[in-house]
Amino acid sequence: MLRQCRLRSCSMNNGFFTGTNCEVCNDEGKFIMSDREANSVGRILALVLRHAPEKFNVDMDINGWVETRELSKAIADSRRHLHWVRAWHFEAIANADEKGRWQVENEMIRATYGHSIEIELDLPTDDIPEALYWPCEASEVESLLKFGILSGDRKHIHLSRTIENALEAGHVRIGRPSIIEVDTIRAIADGHTIYRAGTTVFLTDEVPPTALYPVGEDDPIVQETFARWDEEE
C-alpha cells in the first residue's frame, strides 16, 4: 500500500513510501491508497502520459507535460471508483515509484519514458554511467553486435542502469534474456545523446555496434538472477 511518513525529519521521497513501514525511520505512516488503487491510477497514468492523452481529453505540451488538476478532474469524472483522486495523489505515486516513471513539477506531471506518442525530450543528459545494458533474445546478439541497436517501432531505445535491471526488463517478454553492455563513453563520443529518464532507465535513439559488448551467461549477476527465477517458478 502507499503511505506517507508522519515524521517531518524524514525526507526520503518526500515522505511517501510503499509497504507498511518507512524504510528510513520505520514509521507506520499515514495511509494514502491501497495497492489496487495505486495500480489502477498507475495504469491510467501510463495510458494518458505515454500513449493517448485524448482518451481523457487532457492537453499535453510538446515535452509531455499535463496539468495535474486537469488530469485528476478528468479521472474523477470518468472513473466513478476513483472519484477521490486529487492532484497531490500523483505526487505520492511519482515519489514512491522506484523506477522513476513519473515526474511531477509545478503542478504538472509527465512520463519519463515509454512513450508511443511524439514528444520532444528535454530530459537531463548528465551523470550517465560509463556502462548501460540492453536485454535481447540470444538469437539476436550476433546481429546486434554487427549492426547496432535501433529503436525500431519504439520512439527510443530503453537502456538499463544495471545488468539485473536489464534482466528484469527483458524477462517480461523473454524467458532468459541475453545481455549486451553499452559503452556509453564511446556512444556519446560518436555523437549519440543519452538521456536520464527514470532512476534505472536511460533513453537514446541508436547505439552503434562499436559501443556494444556481450555479457556472458557466466557473469555472476546473470547466474544469480537465473537461479532466483528458477526458485520462484
Secondary structure, DSSP 8 states (H G I E B T S, - for coil): -EEE---TT--GGGGEEESSS-TTT----EEEE-HHHHHHHHHHHHIIIII-GGGGT----TTS-EEHHHHHHHHHHH-GGGTT--HHHHHHHHHH-TT--EEEETTEEEESS---S---------S--SEEEEEE-GGGHHHHHHH-EE-TTSSSEEEESSHHHHHHHHHTT-SS-EEEEEEHHHHHHTT---EE-SSSEEEESEE-GGGEEEE-TTSHHHHHHHHHHHHH-
